[in-house]
């Protein structure tokens, strides 16, 4: 147990009000992976097939690249972009009308310090990889060394807070997305300060800071876990461990040692009291942890597997886990045991190399799974233990599709480096 690398804060017992995200809310998709971070929508009106004309409601040219996902609040879509020119790196938050695809405004932020050079793995995702989050009143964006920035719904900057200016040894840049909890904006500033940080959403002031050296290789987005009706925890996987943090004060509630070495990118998935953690390098692994108890929960590992993914996150439906890995393999596994039900290669031309064909995470839409590849279109699968490819949909766009999709009121939003697309059934 690497106690010197773990958050050096006391173990606690916490009792918190439960705030259950309404996963069936058809209108809003307020953060990375939607309401509650579960990548689920109950929307039954999303079409299964589309192309440049079929079920394409509109297309919006974006003012820059990005791997971040769109979020939606009522009739507004928010998305981040970046440009890299001789004058420096500029990051922007863009607001787009959900019904017309018209850009309503763009607000830009420049870094106060030098960013990591645009080289190596950083070129695979860029400087706008973190998905925004909104509480319906403000939009919160994590822009790496440029800080966390809050905007109102007209694009006015409300506050800006630095969360550090360090770089990881690999200089891969930021990837984690902000999440909301009550009056907090929570950010995994793994590259910038090796810390999970809670900020006051009204002022940007630091409420608490949970440091840990092992965070350097944790690129995951934190997850709010409803441990019981009276208790919530922030779950953060790091190399070789899973941490549970008290969202009220940033102190460690429990931890568990795992076999996942190296960088951890996927977000936690949850079924009841089971947490599913994916990732690792050079070998990817997956573990299921029974999240009950306090202190050291290492003995609560229920199963582990070498069938996993490097960046894409899994989803849960019923008694099964579903995911697509970075090489284009689609999986279904029993959630309780990890037993692989199917493992099928999607019809991709490429499955190797540094630029792996899949970066985005699968989402579950009613009874369908939607998986987006970087350059070879999107796949719709039946969300059942029997593998069934429903459709393979392509759009004529030369940019990479790195972003996970978003859903709102019968509309599917897909983002490339060049455009945002709105897919739905024509009225």
Number of C-alpha atoms within 10 A of each C-alpha: 11 9 8 10 12 20 23 13 14 11 18 13 13 14 13 16 12 14 15 12 14 12 18 13 15 18 16 24 28 27 28 28 28 27 20 22 23 22 26 25 26 16 20 13 15 21 15 19 19 18 15 16 10 13 18 19 19 18 18 17 14 20 19 19 25 30 28 29 29 30 28 27 20 15 15 18 24 27 26 31 25 25 17 14 8 5 7 12 16 19 25 21 24 22 25 22 17 21 13 13 19 14 18 13 15 18 15 14 17 15 16 11 9 11 18 17 11 17 11 11 14 17 13 19 23 23 30 29 26 27 30 29 28 25 17 13 9 19 24 29 28 31 30 28 27 23 21 23 21 26 19 15 16 12 18 13 17 15 16 19 17 20 28 17 18 18 20 17 9 13 17 23 28 28 28 26 26 25 28 22 16 12 13 21 26 29 23 29 31 31 28 21 23 24 22 23 23 28 21 15 23 13 12 20 15 16 16 18 20 20 21 20 15 22 27 24 23 27 26 27 27 27 23 23 23 21 17 15 12 12 17 23 25 23 24 25 33 30 21 18 20 23 20 26 27 22 24 19 13 23 21 24 23 24 23 22 21 22 15 26 18 19 24 29 24 27 29 25 21 23 18 11 15 20 21 28 30 30 32 27 14 11 14 22 22 20 22 26 23 19 21 13 11 15 16 15 18 18 11 16 18 16 16 21 16 14 20 26 31 24 25 23 30 28 26 23 17 10 13 22 26 25 25 31 27 23 21 25 20 19 23 25 20 17 22 14 14 20 16 17 15 16 15 14 14 15 12 14 10 13 17 11 8 9 15 18 24 28 29 25 27 28 28 25 20 17 15 20 23 24 26 29 26 21 21 22 18 21 21 23 21 17 23 17 18 11 16 12 15 15 15 20 16 17 15 10 15 12 14 24 28 27 28 28 25 27 28 25 19 16 24 21 23 22 28 25 24 19 19 21 21 23 26 23 17 8 4
